[in-house]
Amino acid sequence: MNPFGDDFGVSGSDAITPMTMNLEFGGTHVVKPKGKHQATIVWLHGMGDKGLSWSQLFETLPLPNIKWICPTAPTRPVALLGGFACTSWFDVEDISENASDDLGGLDASAAHIANLLSSEPSDIKLGIGGFNVGAAISLYSVICQVLGRYRNGSSYPINLSVVVGLSGWLPCSSSMKTWMEESQEGQHRTASLPILLCHGSADEVVAHEHGEKALETLTSLGFHNITFRSYNGLGHYTIPEETEEVCKWLTTMLDLEGTTSDS
């Protein structure tokens, strides 16, 4: 999967809420469950990509009980790319612990993602996952959940059962400890949420050390149900071995029934 995609355009548009900062999100692609619907996962593409790319992959996975929602990020100038405009869930200045993070963009995308999940049936387990900047916003959403709010103070409306991050990093990592100390309730919510992090040792776009740093920071904040998988020689793309790991992990963590034909 190309981290910067093959198409920098945006197809369609979703309804804009006040929290989206007047950013126009692209089209959303849905892969319906082929069996009994047990879980819904929003999957977030990498910088410059779009939701369609990943929805085509999910059509082929042996996960019949999961509904996949694959939205497309707004097109915006990205500082990391010298101001070049492409699809991105927030403006990325640099991939480092001390980078200045786009809190407004992070909150807007986290809210858009949560809104996509908020109308799912109450008995359906919810998850968020992503690649590259999609993994970064997935991990940011974890912090919003445990704090119970976005950084702008608005309430976070959903309860996540799983989070997956491939080839990503943890934005705002230098501020996380301070944020968590602001909420005693948040500190009690961290232990049980399952998180899967996967990273290639030869990643030339988001260095492997950023995945390790995310693991270190989340663990220090009290997240104890984290699985970290490192793939020797893997660059900034996905491989069947990694996809198989994600499938097995989701099946276990979501207690999926497997190959049921019920609908």
Backbone bond lengths (Angstrom), bond angles and torsions (degrees), N, CA, C in turn:
res aa  C-N    CA-C-N  psi(-1)  N-CA   C-N-CA  omega(-1)  CA-C   N-CA-C  phi
1 M - - - 1.457 - - 1.517 108.92 -
2 N 1.315 117.43 121.90 1.456 122.29 -178.02 1.517 109.90 -68.77
3 P 1.349 119.94 123.35 1.452 121.15 -176.68 1.512 113.09 -63.64
4 F 1.332 117.84 -26.51 1.449 120.74 -179.55 1.515 111.93 -108.73
5 G 1.338 116.52 8.46 1.453 121.45 171.25 1.516 113.76 70.17
6 D 1.313 114.83 176.46 1.456 122.22 177.59 1.520 111.96 -112.56
7 D 1.311 116.00 -6.10 1.459 120.13 -174.87 1.518 108.04 -143.06
8 F 1.315 116.93 114.72 1.455 120.36 -178.39 1.523 112.19 -91.23
9 G 1.316 118.41 6.27 1.454 121.22 179.77 1.509 112.27 -82.59
10 V 1.319 116.70 170.72 1.456 123.35 178.25 1.508 108.46 -123.66
11 S 1.330 116.73 130.49 1.456 120.52 -179.43 1.513 110.37 -104.87
12 G 1.328 116.27 128.20 1.454 120.22 176.98 1.508 112.57 70.12
13 S 1.334 116.33 -172.94 1.462 120.80 176.70 1.510 108.99 -159.20
14 D 1.331 114.88 149.97 1.451 120.44 177.20 1.517 109.30 -103.65
15 A 1.319 115.84 167.31 1.448 119.89 177.41 1.524 109.90 -61.00
16 I 1.312 116.76 138.40 1.454 121.59 -177.53 1.523 109.18 -99.70
17 T 1.321 116.20 129.91 1.455 121.59 176.29 1.513 108.31 -103.67
18 P 1.359 118.63 165.63 1.461 120.40 179.47 1.515 113.45 -55.54
19 M 1.346 117.78 -31.25 1.452 119.98 -176.87 1.520 112.98 -74.66
20 T 1.328 118.86 -10.87 1.454 119.91 -177.89 1.524 112.28 -86.75
21 M 1.327 118.32 7.19 1.456 121.81 173.07 1.524 111.74 55.72
22 N 1.329 117.51 30.07 1.449 123.04 -178.50 1.526 113.04 63.95
23 L 1.310 116.79 18.46 1.450 120.80 174.35 1.526 108.72 -80.08
24 E 1.305 116.17 140.69 1.464 119.78 -178.30 1.522 109.66 -101.08
25 F 1.312 115.42 111.22 1.457 120.51 177.96 1.520 109.94 -77.46
26 G 1.317 115.35 150.57 1.458 120.65 -178.00 1.512 112.71 -82.26
27 G 1.314 115.72 -168.30 1.454 121.52 -177.07 1.518 112.95 -68.62
28 T 1.325 115.65 149.77 1.457 121.90 179.06 1.527 109.60 -111.49
29 H 1.318 115.56 130.01 1.460 121.54 -179.50 1.524 109.20 -110.42
30 V 1.321 116.87 132.08 1.461 122.46 -175.84 1.525 109.76 -116.12
31 V 1.325 115.30 131.25 1.461 121.81 173.32 1.527 107.10 -107.49
32 K 1.306 116.71 110.47 1.461 120.92 -175.81 1.522 111.06 -74.53
33 P 1.326 117.32 149.42 1.471 119.55 177.85 1.524 110.66 -66.50
34 K 1.316 115.88 141.19 1.460 120.42 179.34 1.524 111.93 -89.68
35 G 1.343 115.66 -12.53 1.455 121.58 177.41 1.519 110.03 -123.92
36 K 1.310 116.59 -151.45 1.458 121.58 178.08 1.517 109.66 -65.93
37 H 1.331 116.63 129.03 1.458 121.63 -177.54 1.529 110.05 -76.06
38 Q 1.333 116.69 110.99 1.465 121.15 -179.66 1.521 113.70 -116.09
39 A 1.337 116.48 -23.66 1.460 119.39 -176.52 1.518 110.25 -149.65
40 T 1.327 115.87 151.48 1.461 122.57 174.32 1.520 108.63 -126.74
41 I 1.316 116.36 128.48 1.460 121.11 -179.46 1.525 109.29 -124.34
42 V 1.321 115.78 128.16 1.462 120.97 170.06 1.521 107.23 -86.97
43 W 1.335 116.29 125.66 1.468 120.75 -179.76 1.527 109.47 -113.70
44 L 1.339 115.36 131.41 1.454 122.09 -171.08 1.528 111.40 -111.93
45 H 1.300 115.63 124.19 1.461 122.16 -177.26 1.531 112.11 -72.24
46 G 1.322 115.25 170.49 1.447 121.26 177.30 1.516 112.76 -84.90
47 M 1.312 116.35 177.42 1.452 122.65 -177.71 1.526 111.42 -60.21
48 G 1.340 116.02 128.85 1.451 121.41 178.39 1.515 115.32 83.76
49 D 1.310 116.99 -4.88 1.466 121.49 -178.87 1.522 109.33 -95.74
50 K 1.324 117.44 -168.65 1.463 121.76 176.37 1.522 109.45 -149.39
51 G 1.330 115.83 165.24 1.455 120.71 -174.20 1.513 114.23 -61.11
52 L 1.327 117.08 -32.35 1.464 121.28 -177.30 1.523 111.69 -57.57
53 S 1.330 117.31 -38.42 1.473 120.61 -176.48 1.520 111.45 -57.27
54 W 1.324 116.30 -45.08 1.460 120.06 -177.29 1.522 111.85 -79.11
55 S 1.318 117.94 -31.90 1.471 119.25 179.26 1.523 110.83 -61.33
56 Q 1.318 116.85 -33.11 1.467 120.18 178.38 1.520 111.44 -66.29
57 L 1.343 116.88 -35.32 1.460 120.25 175.89 1.521 110.91 -68.27
58 F 1.325 116.91 -43.63 1.460 120.20 -176.06 1.519 113.06 -66.83
59 E 1.316 116.82 -23.41 1.475 120.52 175.12 1.525 110.75 -60.38
60 T 1.333 117.34 -25.39 1.469 121.73 -173.14 1.520 113.45 -99.31
61 L 1.336 118.71 -7.95 1.463 120.35 -173.50 1.530 111.99 -78.35
62 P 1.341 117.78 148.20 1.468 121.91 178.88 1.528 111.63 -82.39
63 L 1.320 114.94 56.90 1.472 121.00 -179.88 1.528 108.40 -129.98
64 P 1.329 117.45 71.13 1.464 121.11 -171.54 1.526 114.76 -68.42
65 N 1.336 117.51 -14.32 1.460 119.69 -175.66 1.530 113.61 -97.48
66 I 1.337 116.54 4.66 1.463 120.40 -178.49 1.526 110.82 -108.47
67 K 1.299 115.20 133.51 1.466 122.68 168.61 1.523 107.31 -94.89
68 W 1.322 117.02 128.54 1.460 121.79 -179.82 1.523 109.78 -106.97
69 I 1.311 116.33 131.93 1.467 122.26 174.20 1.520 106.93 -114.93
70 C 1.318 116.77 119.94 1.468 121.77 -174.76 1.532 109.69 -119.73
71 P 1.323 117.52 89.61 1.458 120.86 179.79 1.524 111.61 -79.10
72 T 1.324 115.90 170.32 1.460 122.13 176.16 1.524 108.95 -117.99
73 A 1.316 115.93 133.00 1.466 122.07 -177.24 1.525 111.20 -70.57
74 P 1.331 117.25 162.35 1.467 120.30 173.77 1.534 110.69 -66.21
75 T 1.304 115.99 154.89 1.461 120.97 171.05 1.525 107.93 -89.48
76 R 1.321 116.52 125.65 1.467 121.64 -175.32 1.529 109.73 -150.43
77 P 1.322 117.34 157.58 1.464 119.49 172.61 1.535 109.47 -66.20
78 V 1.323 116.79 137.03 1.456 122.08 -179.43 1.528 108.87 -117.74
79 A 1.331 115.23 120.44 1.463 120.25 -175.69 1.526 111.91 -60.28
80 L 1.329 116.76 -36.79 1.461 121.12 -179.14 1.527 111.81 -60.43
81 L 1.332 115.96 -27.05 1.463 121.99 -179.54 1.519 111.62 -100.89
82 G 1.332 116.79 21.02 1.456 120.58 179.20 1.509 113.84 71.88
83 G 1.332 116.85 24.91 1.459 121.11 -179.92 1.513 114.33 89.55
84 F 1.329 117.10 1.92 1.466 120.47 176.66 1.524 109.66 -61.86
85 A 1.319 117.61 135.77 1.460 121.79 -178.12 1.524 110.97 -88.15
86 C 1.316 116.19 126.68 1.460 121.25 175.25 1.525 108.30 -154.69
87 T 1.320 116.76 174.27 1.456 119.61 178.03 1.521 109.90 -70.14
88 S 1.328 115.96 129.16 1.465 121.30 177.85 1.519 108.69 -159.49
89 W 1.320 115.64 142.36 1.465 120.40 -176.61 1.517 112.30 -72.67
90 F 1.319 117.35 -21.20 1.471 122.10 172.10 1.518 107.38 -160.24
91 D 1.328 116.62 167.53 1.459 120.31 179.42 1.528 108.90 -77.72
92 V 1.307 116.76 123.60 1.462 122.15 -178.79 1.526 108.74 -103.72
93 E 1.313 115.61 115.90 1.459 120.03 177.82 1.528 111.18 -83.99
94 D 1.331 114.59 -42.26 1.458 121.09 -179.96 1.520 107.32 -162.39
95 I 1.320 116.38 154.82 1.461 120.86 176.80 1.530 106.82 -99.65
96 S 1.311 115.98 85.10 1.459 120.58 179.87 1.521 109.32 -158.70
97 E 1.307 115.77 162.33 1.462 121.20 -178.05 1.526 111.92 -62.86
98 N 1.319 117.25 -32.06 1.455 120.97 -174.22 1.525 113.65 -99.43
99 A 1.326 117.56 10.63 1.463 120.84 -179.14 1.525 110.55 -67.87
100 S 1.324 115.40 151.38 1.462 120.75 174.73 1.521 108.05 -79.73
101 D 1.328 116.45 115.15 1.471 120.14 -173.96 1.520 112.08 -92.19
102 D 1.307 115.49 145.65 1.459 124.60 179.70 1.527 109.12 -83.37
103 L 1.328 116.63 82.16 1.467 120.61 -175.23 1.524 111.75 -63.34
104 G 1.336 117.09 -37.30 1.461 119.61 178.13 1.514 111.74 -62.70
105 G 1.325 116.50 -44.20 1.463 120.68 178.14 1.515 112.65 -66.97
106 L 1.331 116.62 -39.45 1.464 121.40 177.42 1.526 110.51 -61.22
107 D 1.328 116.34 -48.03 1.462 119.88 179.77 1.525 111.88 -63.35
108 A 1.337 116.39 -41.87 1.463 120.00 -178.80 1.519 111.69 -61.84
109 S 1.329 116.84 -45.11 1.461 119.46 -179.84 1.522 111.64 -70.99
110 A 1.330 116.94 -40.32 1.469 119.77 177.77 1.523 110.43 -59.92
111 A 1.330 116.76 -38.13 1.464 120.51 178.76 1.522 111.55 -68.99
112 H 1.326 116.48 -40.70 1.474 120.52 178.31 1.524 110.31 -60.86
113 I 1.325 115.94 -43.03 1.465 121.87 -179.61 1.530 110.55 -65.25
114 A 1.326 116.01 -46.41 1.465 120.00 179.33 1.526 111.18 -61.56
115 N 1.336 116.60 -37.65 1.465 120.31 178.53 1.530 111.28 -63.17
116 L 1.329 117.14 -35.06 1.463 120.37 178.59 1.529 111.64 -65.35
117 L 1.328 116.21 -28.23 1.464 120.92 -178.96 1.524 113.25 -93.35
118 S 1.306 117.09 -17.39 1.475 120.65 -170.34 1.527 113.52 -68.28
119 S 1.333 117.58 -20.26 1.468 119.40 -179.00 1.526 112.93 -96.10
120 E 1.332 117.66 5.00 1.462 120.43 178.26 1.534 110.19 -70.98
121 P 1.327 118.39 150.95 1.471 121.29 179.25 1.530 111.78 -56.56
122 S 1.317 116.46 150.59 1.468 121.33 -174.20 1.526 113.50 -65.78
123 D 1.347 117.57 -22.46 1.465 120.08 -178.40 1.530 112.42 -91.67
124 I 1.317 117.53 4.94 1.460 122.22 -179.10 1.529 110.03 -96.09
125 K 1.328 116.64 130.92 1.459 120.91 177.28 1.525 109.67 -76.51
126 L 1.335 115.89 143.53 1.453 121.05 -173.22 1.525 111.17 -115.17
127 G 1.324 115.63 145.49 1.454 119.80 178.13 1.511 111.65 -148.12
128 I 1.336 115.77 162.00 1.461 123.27 175.47 1.519 107.39 -133.96
129 G 1.328 116.54 139.62 1.452 120.76 175.98 1.503 110.17 -150.11
130 G 1.336 116.41 166.76 1.447 118.02 179.29 1.509 113.12 -176.15
131 F 1.331 113.99 174.17 1.458 123.51 -178.15 1.517 108.55 -122.82
132 N 1.380 117.20 139.16 1.450 121.18 175.17 1.542 109.03 62.59
133 V 1.318 118.27 -124.21 1.466 120.65 179.22 1.526 110.69 -66.51
134 G 1.345 116.85 -22.58 1.462 120.42 174.02 1.513 111.94 -67.32
135 A 1.335 116.79 -35.44 1.467 120.65 174.75 1.516 110.28 -67.73
136 A 1.340 116.48 -38.17 1.466 120.64 -179.92 1.535 111.19 -61.88
137 I 1.333 117.30 -45.12 1.465 119.43 -179.53 1.528 110.77 -71.66
138 S 1.333 117.67 -27.40 1.468 120.60 175.12 1.521 110.18 -63.92
139 L 1.334 116.84 -44.54 1.462 120.74 179.93 1.528 111.23 -71.02
140 Y 1.317 117.29 -32.71 1.468 119.59 174.11 1.531 110.16 -63.28
141 S 1.340 116.24 -39.01 1.462 120.66 178.47 1.525 111.48 -62.72
142 V 1.347 116.79 -32.81 1.471 120.67 175.44 1.521 110.21 -57.85
143 I 1.324 116.18 -46.28 1.465 120.25 -179.18 1.529 110.53 -64.74
144 C 1.333 116.87 -40.42 1.468 120.30 177.20 1.526 110.42 -59.76
145 Q 1.333 116.63 -40.32 1.465 118.82 -179.52 1.517 111.64 -64.76
146 V 1.327 117.27 -49.12 1.463 118.41 -174.49 1.525 111.20 -69.33
147 L 1.338 117.50 -29.40 1.461 120.03 175.80 1.528 111.07 -80.05
148 G 1.339 116.07 -20.86 1.458 120.31 -179.21 1.513 113.43 80.09
149 R 1.332 117.03 10.55 1.463 120.50 -177.89 1.525 109.98 -161.77
150 Y 1.325 113.66 160.14 1.456 119.92 170.74 1.529 108.03 -79.05
151 R 1.323 116.31 171.06 1.460 118.59 179.63 1.527 112.36 -67.36
152 N 1.339 117.66 -21.58 1.465 119.57 177.83 1.532 112.20 -81.40
153 G 1.337 116.91 0.70 1.464 120.77 175.59 1.511 115.34 99.18
154 S 1.323 118.64 -16.05 1.463 120.87 179.26 1.526 110.42 -68.38
155 S 1.328 116.23 147.72 1.462 121.15 -176.91 1.524 111.38 -69.80
156 Y 1.323 115.92 140.55 1.459 121.10 174.60 1.524 107.18 -86.96
157 P 1.355 118.84 124.17 1.462 121.04 -163.78 1.523 117.61 -92.83
158 I 1.333 119.92 -3.72 1.464 119.15 -172.96 1.530 111.31 -127.02
159 N 1.342 114.88 164.88 1.463 121.73 176.16 1.524 108.97 -116.95
160 L 1.312 115.80 117.75 1.456 120.96 -177.84 1.522 111.31 -86.57
161 S 1.336 115.85 144.14 1.459 121.52 175.95 1.523 112.23 -103.05
162 V 1.346 117.48 -26.42 1.466 122.16 179.59 1.526 109.88 -150.25
163 V 1.332 115.34 152.78 1.469 121.76 174.59 1.526 108.06 -140.08
164 V 1.348 116.45 135.57 1.461 121.77 -179.19 1.527 109.08 -127.09
165 G 1.319 116.72 133.91 1.453 120.92 176.40 1.525 110.85 -130.92
166 L 1.331 117.08 119.57 1.456 122.18 178.81 1.528 109.43 -109.53
167 S 1.324 116.35 125.30 1.471 121.42 174.10 1.525 112.24 54.03
168 G 1.325 116.21 45.27 1.458 119.75 -176.11 1.512 113.70 -124.83
169 W 1.310 114.78 -162.16 1.459 121.58 179.55 1.523 108.97 -151.91
170 L 1.324 116.48 170.69 1.460 122.23 179.67 1.521 109.21 -102.06
171 P 1.336 118.52 107.19 1.464 119.50 177.69 1.525 110.86 -69.41
172 C 1.320 116.02 154.70 1.470 121.90 178.86 1.523 112.86 62.20
173 S 1.325 118.33 22.21 1.461 120.12 -173.19 1.529 112.54 -60.74
174 S 1.337 117.52 -31.08 1.460 119.63 -179.39 1.523 112.22 -70.86
175 S 1.344 117.05 -17.57 1.472 121.21 -178.55 1.520 113.33 -102.16
176 M 1.336 117.02 -8.99 1.460 120.42 -170.92 1.528 113.42 -60.44
177 K 1.329 117.15 -42.69 1.455 119.64 -177.41 1.522 111.06 -60.94
178 T 1.336 116.35 -43.65 1.463 121.04 178.28 1.517 110.53 -62.26
179 W 1.328 116.44 -43.42 1.463 120.33 179.31 1.517 110.91 -60.67
180 M 1.325 116.03 -44.74 1.457 119.78 -176.82 1.520 111.20 -66.61
181 E 1.317 116.53 -34.45 1.464 119.99 179.08 1.520 112.40 -67.24
182 E 1.341 115.64 -17.80 1.461 120.08 178.32 1.524 111.65 -74.59
183 S 1.331 117.06 -15.37 1.467 120.65 -173.47 1.521 111.57 -134.85
184 Q 1.327 116.38 105.45 1.467 119.78 175.47 1.521 110.66 -63.37
185 E 1.327 115.61 -37.73 1.471 120.11 -179.95 1.525 109.95 -61.72
186 G 1.351 116.20 -40.12 1.449 120.57 179.67 1.510 112.28 -61.73
187 Q 1.316 116.79 -38.62 1.458 121.00 -179.84 1.521 111.47 -63.13
188 H 1.327 117.69 -29.00 1.463 121.13 -179.35 1.528 112.06 -81.62
189 R 1.321 117.58 -15.40 1.463 121.01 -175.96 1.526 113.35 -91.92
190 T 1.322 117.22 -7.99 1.455 119.47 -169.68 1.528 114.80 -77.47
191 A 1.311 117.28 -31.73 1.466 120.25 -165.26 1.527 114.77 -62.29
192 S 1.319 118.01 -40.39 1.463 119.57 -166.53 1.525 115.50 -94.99
193 L 1.319 119.88 -16.69 1.466 120.60 -174.37 1.526 110.87 -67.24
194 P 1.343 119.21 119.08 1.465 121.80 -179.06 1.536 111.50 -73.64
195 I 1.321 116.07 130.86 1.462 122.61 178.78 1.530 108.47 -129.86
196 L 1.334 116.55 132.45 1.459 121.90 174.80 1.521 108.73 -114.32
197 L 1.336 116.31 123.56 1.457 122.32 176.44 1.527 108.76 -117.58
198 C 1.338 116.77 129.06 1.461 121.74 177.73 1.525 108.84 -126.65
199 H 1.343 115.72 139.97 1.462 118.72 -177.31 1.522 110.18 -152.53
200 G 1.330 116.22 142.17 1.450 121.76 176.31 1.516 111.56 -86.60
201 S 1.323 116.58 139.53 1.464 120.38 -178.52 1.521 112.50 -68.71
202 A 1.342 116.79 -21.93 1.465 120.92 -178.56 1.527 111.84 -108.43
203 D 1.326 117.28 25.30 1.462 121.26 -179.19 1.522 109.55 -64.00
204 E 1.326 116.67 117.78 1.453 121.82 -176.79 1.524 113.29 -93.95
205 V 1.339 117.46 -6.08 1.465 121.53 -179.36 1.526 110.91 -103.96
206 V 1.322 116.94 -52.16 1.472 122.67 174.03 1.529 105.62 -117.73
207 A 1.312 117.00 101.15 1.459 121.37 -173.15 1.522 111.97 -56.48
208 H 1.331 115.73 147.58 1.459 122.28 -179.29 1.525 111.67 -53.47
209 E 1.321 117.18 -32.75 1.469 120.75 -178.71 1.530 112.23 -62.53
210 H 1.346 117.19 -26.32 1.464 119.75 178.12 1.526 111.02 -72.10
211 G 1.334 116.89 -33.97 1.456 120.12 173.48 1.513 110.96 -66.60
212 E 1.337 116.13 -41.67 1.461 120.74 177.89 1.529 110.96 -64.30
213 K 1.334 116.13 -38.57 1.462 120.15 179.20 1.524 111.17 -65.78
214 A 1.326 116.35 -38.53 1.468 119.96 177.10 1.518 110.19 -61.09
215 L 1.336 116.14 -44.77 1.465 120.96 177.58 1.526 110.66 -59.26
216 E 1.320 116.56 -46.80 1.463 121.75 -178.43 1.521 111.70 -61.70
217 T 1.343 116.09 -45.20 1.463 120.13 -178.14 1.524 111.49 -67.24
218 L 1.329 116.98 -46.35 1.467 120.34 -179.91 1.528 111.35 -62.35
219 T 1.329 116.53 -39.57 1.468 120.29 178.10 1.525 110.63 -63.72
220 S 1.333 116.62 -40.72 1.463 120.67 179.80 1.521 112.16 -66.62
221 L 1.344 115.73 -23.21 1.465 120.32 178.73 1.526 112.65 -86.06
222 G 1.328 116.62 -4.38 1.459 120.10 176.39 1.504 115.76 109.00
223 F 1.340 117.70 3.39 1.463 120.15 176.59 1.528 108.02 -78.90
224 H 1.324 116.45 116.94 1.459 120.27 -174.77 1.528 113.58 -114.00
225 N 1.341 116.63 -6.94 1.465 119.85 -179.62 1.530 109.41 -105.57
226 I 1.342 115.70 58.30 1.464 121.59 -178.40 1.521 109.98 -112.51
227 T 1.324 115.37 130.35 1.461 121.40 172.98 1.523 107.71 -107.72
228 F 1.334 116.89 126.03 1.463 121.32 178.87 1.518 109.25 -116.63
229 R 1.322 116.22 124.23 1.453 121.48 179.97 1.532 109.39 -119.34
230 S 1.325 115.27 124.81 1.454 121.82 178.35 1.527 108.77 -109.73
231 Y 1.351 116.69 136.08 1.454 121.51 -177.12 1.530 109.21 -116.09
232 N 1.314 115.70 113.44 1.454 122.18 -175.93 1.533 111.71 -64.26
233 G 1.318 116.06 125.11 1.456 121.27 177.56 1.521 115.30 82.50
234 L 1.326 118.40 -4.07 1.466 121.22 -178.78 1.526 111.13 -77.17
235 G 1.335 116.46 131.98 1.448 122.37 175.31 1.518 111.28 -88.22
236 H 1.329 116.33 -151.80 1.471 120.63 -176.03 1.528 110.00 -91.60
237 Y 1.320 114.72 68.86 1.461 121.72 177.88 1.526 107.57 -162.04
238 T 1.310 115.88 173.74 1.457 120.16 -179.47 1.531 109.85 -104.17
239 I 1.321 115.33 155.04 1.461 122.04 177.90 1.527 108.46 -132.54
240 P 1.335 117.82 160.08 1.474 120.49 -178.94 1.527 113.52 -55.05
241 E 1.320 117.93 -36.71 1.462 120.55 179.63 1.530 111.67 -60.97
242 E 1.328 115.91 -40.52 1.456 120.55 178.62 1.525 110.68 -69.43
243 T 1.324 116.43 -43.63 1.471 120.57 178.50 1.520 111.01 -60.21
244 E 1.331 117.30 -40.28 1.457 121.66 178.28 1.529 110.69 -63.79
245 E 1.325 116.41 -39.00 1.468 120.88 177.66 1.525 110.73 -62.19
246 V 1.337 116.50 -43.46 1.463 120.72 178.95 1.531 110.17 -62.00
247 C 1.317 116.98 -44.24 1.466 120.99 -179.51 1.530 111.60 -61.11
248 K 1.320 116.70 -46.74 1.461 120.98 179.99 1.521 111.15 -63.28
249 W 1.333 115.50 -43.06 1.467 120.24 -178.07 1.529 110.87 -64.92
250 L 1.326 117.27 -44.71 1.457 120.55 179.68 1.528 111.32 -64.36
251 T 1.322 116.62 -40.73 1.468 120.32 179.14 1.518 110.95 -59.69
252 T 1.334 116.16 -41.04 1.467 120.83 -179.99 1.517 111.68 -72.62
253 M 1.315 117.41 -50.46 1.466 121.38 -173.86 1.519 113.03 -69.39
254 L 1.327 116.84 -31.02 1.460 120.78 179.50 1.521 112.61 -94.77
255 D 1.331 116.12 -1.69 1.465 122.20 -179.89 1.525 110.64 52.78
256 L 1.336 114.92 50.26 1.471 120.78 -177.27 1.523 110.61 -74.01
257 E 1.306 115.16 148.27 1.453 120.84 -177.49 1.521 112.59 -76.98
258 G 1.331 116.85 -18.70 1.468 118.94 177.62 1.503 113.16 98.34
259 T 1.308 117.50 -126.62 1.474 121.38 -168.67 1.521 112.55 -96.14
260 T 1.324 116.41 43.24 1.463 118.07 176.34 1.528 110.56 -69.27
261 S 1.317 115.82 147.59 1.478 119.96 178.87 1.516 111.24 -102.20
262 D 1.352 116.14 4.49 1.469 119.10 179.53 1.516 109.70 -70.89
263 S 1.304 117.59 150.96 1.460 121.12 177.20 1.507 108.98 -126.19
